[in-house]
Amino acid sequence: MLQEHSVGCYVRNDPEVPVQRILRTLLRMKLSGEIDDIIRLYVGAEPPNEHNGKP
């Protein structure tokens, strides 16, 4: 059984942490479908579609 938990992301204000590069990379991965492919790999189902309002 899968469980959903609310999580938060703490972004440190540290110049040594490449926050913008990480966020851009995650955005590119999401837009390309790579994140959805990873979810499918581990969950075995389609991730929820954020654009059509279906869970």
N, C-alpha and C positions, 0 to 999 in steps of 0.2 A: 504494500500500500504506500502511496506517495502522500506526503503531507506538505502543505504550503505554510511557510513561515514568512512573516514580514522581516525584512532585513534592511539595514541601513548601510550607507557607504560613508565612511569618514575620510574626507580628503584633507590630507595634511598640507599646511602652508609651508612646505619645505622645498626650497629650490632644488634639492637633490632628487626629489620625486618627480618624474616626468608625467605629471597628471594629465596635461592636455594631450600628449602623445598617446597615452593609454586610453583616454576617452575617445579620441579620434579613431583609434584602432578598433575599439569595441563597436563604435558606430558603423564603421566599414564592414565589420564582421556581421552585424545585424542586417544591414542593408543588402549584403551579398547572399544572405541565407545561411551563412556558415554557422552561426549560433543555433539556428533552428535545426540544422543537420546534426550538430553535437547533441542537442536535446533529444532528437529522434534516436540517435545511436544509443543513448543511455536509458531512455524512457520507453522507447519502442512505439511511440505514438506521435501524432502531430502536435506541436506546441499550440497554445491558444493563439488565434489570430486577433491581434490588437486592433485591426482596422475595421473589422465587421461586427464588433461587439459581442462575438460569441466567446464563451469561456473555453 
